[in-house]
């Protein structure tokens, strides 16, 4: 990540944390509010990454370029993480594997 993003990200997180705990009575409430904020922030960041990767692919970016943009993962790792088609293939393949295991399992009485 370019170093100029670090102060921006730190400021956004700190501002969000302050807003999340505003008006919370005790430390437990503040901790749980911070956890809820962090979880929603993570989900939003995941959506943003997915949308940006899809836009990058539409704009002609290779899986290698996308992988480098998210911390240097391999092209295969980037496709595995961001390609809806790859996710669908994995989902279908896992269903076949699990169905085969269930057919081979001895019946319980």
N, C-alpha and C positions, 0 to 999 in steps of 0.2 A: 504494500500500500504506500502510495506517495506520502512523505512525511507531513505535507501540508494538510492532510485529512485528519491527522491525530488530534490537533487542538479543537477542530470543529466537532469531531465525534465526542471528545471528552466533555466539551461544553454542552452539547445536546443531551448527553446521558446525565450529567449533573443537574441540568435544568429539569429534566424529566423526573429524576429521583426526588428533587425538592418538591415538585408539584404533586408527586404520588404520596408523599408523607405529610403534606400540608393538612393540618387539623387532626392528625392522628394522635390519640391520647397517650398510648404507651409504646414501649419499645417493640413489643410483640406485634401490635397493629402496624407499626411503621415497617417492621421487617417483612411482614406478609404483604403489605402494600407495595414495597420495593420489589418483592418477588413477583407479584402480579404484573407490575410495570415491566420488569425484565423479561418475563415470558411473552407479553404482548409485543415488546420491542423486538425480541428474537423472531417471532412469527412475522412481523412486518418486514424485518430485514430479509428473511427467507423469501417472502413474496417479491420484494424489490429485486433480489438477486435473480429469481426465476424470470421475472418480467424483463430485466435488463439482458439476461442471457438469450432469451427468445428474440428480443429486439436486435441484439448483436448478430444472431444467426440470420435474421431477415435482412440485415444490412450487409451480410457477406462475411462476417467474422468466422474464422475456423474454430474448431474445438480446441486447438492448441492455443489460440489467442485468448479464448474465453478462460481456459485453464490457467494461463499466466495471469490473467486479470484477477483471479480469485485466490491468489497465493501460490501459484506455481504447481497446480495439480496437473496430471497427465491429460492428454486429449481424451483418452478413454474414460478417465475419472470425471472430466467435465461433461462428457456426453451422458455418462451414467447418472450424474447428479441433475442435469438440466433438461435432458431430452424427454419429452412426454412419450414419444414412440418407444424409447428404450425402457422407460418405466412400465409401459403397457406390455412390452415383450417379457420383461421380468415377471410381471404379475401373472401373465398367462402361463409362463414356464413353471412358476412356483405352484400354481394350481394343479398342473399336470403331475408334478413330483409328489405333492401331498395326496392327490387322488390315488396315485399308484401305491403309496405307502399304506393308505387306508384299506385298499383291496387286499394287500398282503398280510395285514395284521390279523392274528387269530381272533375269532369271534369270542367275546366274553359272555359268560353265562350268568 
